[in-house]
Amino acid sequence: MLYEHWGREIDPSALARASGEINLDADEATCPACGEAFKTSAAKCPSCGLRFQ
């Protein structure tokens, strides 16, 4: 449904990241907002600032 309304304006790789999950028990994960790799011990993405915890 999100794609139907906004999908034409969203980068397909960003849309795929946004629909994923973050495993905070792993050592490292990928930010769903910007795609930056980060240590899951961080409270927010070092690149875009998205808060995780």
Contact map, one row per residue, 1 for C-alpha under 8 A:
11111000000000000000000000000000000000000000000000000
11111110000000000000000000000000000000000000000000000
11111111000000000000000000000000000000000000000000000
11111111000000000000000000000000000000000000000000000
11111111000000000000000000000000000000000000000000000
01111111110000000000000000000000000000000000000000000
01111111111100100000000000000000000000000000000000000
00111111111000000000000000000000000000000000000000000
00000111111000000000000000000000000000000000000000000
00000111111101100000000000000000000000000000000000000
00000011111111100000000000000000000000000000000000000
00000010011111110000000000000000000000000000000000000
00000000001111111000000000000000000000000000000000000
00000000011111111100000000000001111000000000000000000
00000010011111111110000000000000000000000000000000000
00000000000111111111000000000000000000000000000000000
00000000000011111111000000000011101000000000000000000
00000000000001111111100000000001100000000000000000000
00000000000000111111100000000001000000000000000000000
00000000000000011111110000000001000000000000000000000
00000000000000000111111000000001000000000000000000000
00000000000000000001111100001111000000000000000000000
00000000000000000000111111001000000000000000000000000
00000000000000000000011111111000000000011000000000000
00000000000000000000001111100000000000010000000000000
00000000000000000000001111111000000000010000000000000
00000000000000000000000111111000000000111000000000000
00000000000000000000000101111100000011110000000000000
00000000000000000000011101111110000011110000000000000
00000000000000000000010000011111001111000000000000000
00000000000000001000010000001111111111000000100001000
00000000000001001111110000000111111000000000000000000
00000000000001001100000000000011111000000000000101000
00000000000001000000000000000011111100000000001100000
00000000000001001000000000000111111110000000000000000
00000000000000000000000000000110011111000000101000000
00000000000000000000000000011110001111100000000000000
00000000000000000000000000011110000111110100110000000
00000000000000000000000000111000000011111100000000000
00000000000000000000000111111000000001111110000000000
00000000000000000000000100100000000000111110000000000
00000000000000000000000000000000000001111111100000010
00000000000000000000000000000000000000011111100000111
00000000000000000000000000000000000000000111110011111
00000000000000000000000000000010000101000111111111110
00000000000000000000000000000000000001000001111110000
00000000000000000000000000000000010100000000111110000
00000000000000000000000000000000110000000000111111000
00000000000000000000000000000000000000000001111111100
00000000000000000000000000000010100000000001100111110
00000000000000000000000000000000000000000011100011111
00000000000000000000000000000000000000000111100001111
00000000000000000000000000000000000000000011000000111
